Amino acid sequence: MQLKQLIPILEEMAPTAYAEDFDNVGLLVGDPNTTITGILVCHDVLESVVSEAIEKNCNLIVCFHPILFSGLKKITGKNYVERAVIKAIKNDVAIYAVHTGLDNHKLGVNKILCDTLGLINTKILIPKQDFIFKLTTFVPKDHLTNVQKALFNAGAGAIGNYYDCSFTSAGIGSFTGNNDSNPVIGTQNVFTEVEEFKLEVTFEKHLQKNILKALFESHPYEEVAHEITKLENQHQNIGLGMIGELENEISEIDFLQSVKNKVETGGIRHSDFLNKKVKKVAVLGGSGSFAIAAAKAQNADVLVTSDLKYHDFYQAENIILLADVGHFESERYVKNYIFDYLSKKIRTFAIILSSIKTNPVNYL
């Protein structure tokens, strides 16, 4: 199997279209035409991880964090990033990163953390903005069903738990074709009126190319009038963080002790206890200070995240308990999820879970 045949499987798990604009996901190193001998799954790509891949006959590393994040102007081996990239290139080892593509997925990083903590009734904490678009077009009555089906098959009309969603309204379209026209209905230089339907469907931003291709191929007109607009609606099934509930409320200290054990952290930094029971819990794997306001707005008792700075803890304001469990720890089981997912999808070669410790933080 070639790498380019694997990429759709990786895209299904963590769509690059879901990734944040600042991120660097997808194939970072390697030739898509490479024949894959094995996959090593890891959290971070270090030089030692590339060595492990070579030793285990894996010429593709699927990682969570991208080793290449900011642009490189020189590759001389002066730091850990450059050394890992040099070793990978020298040994024909490809590197593919998923990062925020999996962060924003409803079954990804934050669902994994929710499941680890035993949360139920989970939903996205910060739904993705600027991701839903609407196509408006005009179709002659006899062709409406064909165009509608083509757009649905291309991914349009999916809203939450519903699909094949559209809106139509009847009207009269008019046109006059010039000497160079080739009208399907009517004749050149003759004013023509046609019974048409205005057809409107929503779609996710990354599907636009496919949606337009389906429209143009299925629509009977030589010139297809259409409009694409960005909607203000949030995407409730894509976004950062999650919020859920414990089956039974417990004390703050008991909750934090449970979290400490479940994510196997050496310590939890937290804001002042509020001396109330914990029931509603917000989580955001990785750096999550930006989620404090959203967690408070949804009346969470606790926000479990990482990388909180000194002044971030003041934002608790005796409203919420903030718990910083460590960056790696909040994402600890993501590589296991990737490993399990790929193991179910791919049977032709080995999928191996890296045994290298890549957490750079230690606790005394």
N, C-alpha and C positions, 0 to 999 in steps of 0.2 A: 504493500500500500504506500502510495506517495503522500508526502506531507500535505499537498494541496487537496487530497481526498479526505484528510483528517480534519482540516480546518472547519468544514461545515459542522462536524460533530462538536468541536470546541466552541463554535459560534452558537450552537443550540444551547449549550450549557451556560455560556457567558457571552451574550451578544455584544460585539464591540460597539454597536449603536447605543447600547445602554450606558456606556462608559461616560464619565465626566469629561468635559472639554479639556481640562488641564492634564488629563491622564495620557499614558502611552501604553496602549494595549495591543494585543494581536501578535503577529510574527515579528520579533525584534531582530533575530539573527537567523540566517539560513536561507536555503534555496527551496522554494515550494515544490520543485521537481524531485527532491531527495526521496529515496526509498527508505522508509522508516524501519529500523531494526528493533527498536524498543523505546519506551517512554519512561523517563524518570520524573516523578511528581514531587515538587518541593514548595516551600514557602518563599524562600529567597534564593537567588542564584549567586553563590559565592564560588571562588576558584575551587574550593574543596568539593563543592557539589558537582561542578563540571568534571572533576577528576573521578568522582563516584559514577557519573553517567558513563564515562569512558570505560571504567573498570567493569561495568555491568552491561556493556554492549548496548547502551541506549544513546541513540543519536538525536533524540528530541527531549528537551527539558520543558515541561509544562509547569510554570511557576505562578504563584499568586502575585507577589510584588514584581513590577518590572525592574530589571537590573539597569535598563536604559530609561531614565526618566527625563532628565534635562539633556540638551544637545551636547555632543562631544565634538570639540574642535581638533583634538589630538588624541591618538591612542598609542601611548608610549609605555603603559604598564605602571604608571606612577601611583595608582590607587586601586582599591579592591574592585571597582567597577571595570576599569580598563583591563585589569589582569584576568578577570573572569571572561570578558568578551574576547580577548586575544586567545585564550586557551580554547574557547568554544569554536572560534573561527579556524584555528590551526588544526583542530581535530574534527572538523565538519559536524559539529553538534549544534543543532538548531535550538532556539529559545523562543517560547511562546508564553506571553503573560496575559492573565485574565483580569486581575485587579478590580477596578470599579465596575466593569461589566458584570462581575459576579456580586459586587456590593449592592448594585441596584436591582438585582434579580429577586423576585419574590421568594425563591427557594434557595437563595444564596447565603452570603456571609451572615446577615442578621437573622435569617430564619434558623441557620445552624446554631447561632448563639442563643436564640430563644429556646430551641429544642434542648440545648445543653442545660439551660436554667430551668426547664420544665414549664415554660410559659404556654398558655392556651389562648384561644381567641385572638390570634395575632393579626396585625395589619401594618401596612407601611406607615412609618412615622412622618417622613417628609416626601410626599408624592412628587414625582418628576414633573417639572414645568416645561413648557415650550416643546412638547413632544407629540402633541396631537394636532393633526392638520385636517382640513376639509377640502374635498374636491367637489366642485359644482360643474355640471355639464348639461348639455341639452341633447335629447335623443328622440328621433322620430318614433312614434307610438309602436310600430311593428317590430322595432329593434330593441326596445327597452329591456326585455328579459335577457337577451344575449349579452348586452353591455353590462347589465347588473351582475349577472353570473360571472363574467370575466373579471370584474372588479373584486367581487367577493373572493374568487379563487386566488387573486393576487394578494389578498390579505386585508382588503378594505372592509369596513363595516363591522369590525370587532370592537365591542364596547363592554369592558368588564367581563361578566360571565355570559354575555350574549354575542352572537355573530350573525352575519347576513343582515346587518342593520342598515337601513337607508331611508331617505325621505324623497317622495316624488310629488310633483304638482303639475297639473296639465296647463297647457297654453298653446299659443300659435307662434311659430317661428317664421321669419320671412327672410328672403335673400334674392339677389339677382346675380347670376354668374356672368362674367365677361367672356370674350372670345377664347380666352385660354383656359376656361374652366371646364370641368368634366363632372357636372352634377349627377348624383345618383337619382335624385328626384327633380323633375322639372327640366327645362331646356335653357341653353345659353341666351342671355339678354332678355329673358322673360321674368318679370316679377313673380315670385312663387311664395305661397304660404303653405306651411306644413303643420299638421297637428303633432306637437312635440310634448315631451315630458322633461321638466327640470329635475335632474337626478343629483342628489347630494349624499355623499358618503364620507365618513371619517377614516383616517388611517394614521398609523405611527410613522413618524418622520422618516425613518430609515427605509421605509417601503416605497417612497415616492417614485423612484425610477421604475420599479416593477408595476406600480399602479398606472403610471402614464403609458407604459408599454402596452398593458392590457387594454387601456382605453383606446389607444390609437389603432390597435389591431382588431378590436371588436366593433368599433364605431363605423357606420356605413359612410359617413360624410368624408369628402375630400379634405375639407378644412373643419377641424373639430374645435368648437368653441368650448373653452374650459377655464376655470379659475381655481387657484389653490390659496387658501387662507390659513393662517395659524390661529388656533383656538386658545382661549384662556384656560380651558379645562385642565385640571391636573390629572395625571395618569395614576389611578389608585393602585395599580398592580406593579408599578415600577417606581423605585425611589430608594432613598437612603434611610437606614434605621428601621426599627420596628417597635411596636408597642403591643403588650399583651398582659395577661393576668396570671398570677399564681392560683392554683386550685384552692388553696387556703391561705389566708393572710397570716403573716408571721412577724415577729419583731425585727427591727432593723439590724440588730447585731446578729441574730440567727440567719437573716437573709444574707448578709455580707459573708458570714462564715461559710454558708452553703456555696455562694459564688466562688469564694477563694478555693474551696475544695474542687469544685466542678471545672474551673478553668485552670487549675493547678498553678496559681500565681504565688510568688514569694511574698506578696503583700498588697494591700489595697489602700490607696489614699482616698480619703472621703471627706465630705463637708460635715458640718455639725449634725448630730442626730436630732431628729425632730420629736422623738419620743412618741411615735405613732406606729401603727401597724403598716406593713408593706403588702399591697395587693396588686396594684397596677405598676408595671415595670416597663420602662423604655430602654432600648439598647441601641448602640451604634458601634459596630466593630471597627477598630482602628481609631484614628483621631476624630473626636466627636464633640469638641467644645461648641461648634456651630449648632448642635442639636439641642442645647440646653433650653432655648426659648420654646422650641417645638414641644419638648417633653413637658415643660411647665404648662403650655397652652392646652395640652391634652390631659392635664391633671394627673400626670404620672407621679407615683410616690418616690420612685428612684430612677435615675438614669445611669446605666452601666455602660461605660465607654473607656477611653484612654487618652493619654497625652494632654491632660488638663494642666494649664499653667496656674501659677499662684493666684492671679486675679480672677481666673475662671470660677474658682470655688466661691467667690463672693456672689456670683450670679445665682447661687442656690437661694439666697434671700429668705431663708426659713420657710420656703415653699416646697422644696424638693431635696432629696438626698442625692448627692452626686458621688459616684463611685468610679475611681480610676483604677482599673484592674491590670493595666499594662497593655501595650499595643499588640505584641505577639500573642499574649494570653487571650485577648478578646477575639483573636482570629485563629486560635490554636488548631481547631479541628477542620479548617477550610481545606487543607491539603488532603485530609482523609476523605472529604466529600468529593474532591476532584478525582482522587484515586478510585473511589467506589463507582463514580459515574462512568469514567473511562473503562473500567474493568467490565462493566455491564455492556458497554457499546462495542468494545473491540476485543476480538478473540484471536486475532492472527499473529500477535506477538506480545511480548511481556510488557506489563504495566507495573512499575516498581515504585514503591514509596520510599523517598529518600530517608536515610537514617542519620543524616548530618544535622547537628544542632545549629540553627542559624539565628536564634534569638540573641541579639547583641547585649541584652540587659541581664545582669546577674544580681542576686539578692544576698545580702550577708545574713 
